[in-house]
Amino acid sequence: MRKYTGSLGEEVDLDSPKTYKHLPKTTKELDALMFKEIGYALCYMDYFHKDWYSGKRGDGQRKRVYKLIKAFTKDRKNNYTNKIWYKEQIFLFQDEIENMC
């Protein structure tokens, strides 16, 4: 059991399939969803609200988002058929960007 406390303070088990029940079932759909989420975050930070994410105000979140993107892109090739890995990456990324909207 790997406990994770989300951005809203909720505690979940990263090893439980229940944590990811809302996510797609195929690697193709999971891959597409992750790229969609990455694109959303980058557009939001770099274009829609660039002023919020420059300087100290949004720098912490920007760094966390880029760290998650880097980890995903680094390990994607080795985990392309690993649905559990994809689901965890998406869950963590969505939790990080949830408060952007």
N, C-alpha and C positions, 0 to 999 in steps of 0.2 A: 504494500500500500504506500503510495507516494501522495502525501497530502499537499494540496495547493490552495492558497488563499487568493481568491480572485480580487479584482479591482473594487468590487462592491462589498468585500469582506466575507463573502461566502466561501466555505471550505468544501473542496471536492477531492475525490480520489482520482488521480491521473491514470491509475491502472484499471479503473472500473469502466466497462463498456457503457454503463448508464450515463457517464459523463459526456459521451459522444453520440448519444442516440439521435440527436437532431441533425447530425452531419450526413452527407451523402455516403453511399455504400461502395462505390467503385473508385479505384485509384484515378481513373480518368476524370471523374466528377470532382474528386478531392483536389487533384492537381489544378483543375480549372478554377475551383473556388479559392484556393490559396492565391493564385495569380490575380484573381479579381480583388481579393482583400488587399493585397500588396499595392495594386494599382490605385485603389480607393485611398489608401493611407498616403501614398506619395502625392497624389493629386491634391488631397486635402491639406497636407503640410507644405507642399512646394508651390501650389497655385491658388487654391481657394482661400486659404488663411495663412499665407506666407508670413504676414506680420505677427501672427500669434506664435509661430514656430521659429522665429529668429531671435536670437538673444537668450537671456536667461529664462524667460517665461515658459517656453515650450521646449527648451533644449533637452531636458531630461527625457521627455517622452520621445522626442526625435531620436535620441541615442538608443533608447530601448527598442524602438521600431526597427532601426537599422541593424541592431544586433540580432533581432529575430529574423530579419530578411537574410542576413549573412549566414546564419546557422542553417536556414532552410535551403538556400542555394548551394551551400557547401555540401550538405548531406543528401540532397535530393536524388542524385544519381545512384547512390548506394541504397536508397530506400524506396525506389520507384514502385515496387510492388508491395510495400509494407503499409497496409491500410492503417494500422494502429499508429505508426509513426506520423503519417499524414494527419490523422485526426488530432493527435496531440499538438502538432505544429499549428494547425488551424485554430484549435481551441485557445492556445496561448496567445496567438496573434489577435484573434477576435477580442479576447479579454483586454488586451493592451489598447486596442483602437476603439473599444466600445464607447468611451467617453469623448470621442472626437465629434460625434454628431450632435 
